Amino acid sequence: MVAPGCHTPGMTTPAGFSGEVYLDEEGDYRFRIRAKNGEIIATGEGYEHKADLLDIVTRLLGEEPKDLTEPDPGAPETAED
């Protein structure tokens, strides 16, 4: 868990944490949080839908993590303006 006060706009918190979302071998979306030195310090369970995972990680970091996946094939399409 990220300590209170570490949330800031941008991909990296003042403490140096950054988040990544990736697709595992089973097709589930997962996240990892890296320390400033690049070491993985936290990971999460698999999610069927990327949007659910992005919501959780955004709450932890205060900003969306780096997305290392292709678009979620199960997500509803959005109309473009």
ZICORBEL-V968653 format. One line per field, one symbol per residue. burial: I if it has 9 or more other C-alpha atoms within 8 Angstrom, else O. A space follows every 10 residues. Layout:
burial->???
This chain:
burial->OOOOOIIIOO IIIOOOIIII IIIIOOOIII IIIIIIOOOI OOIOOOIOII OOIIIOIIOI IIIIIOOOOO OOOOOOOOOO O
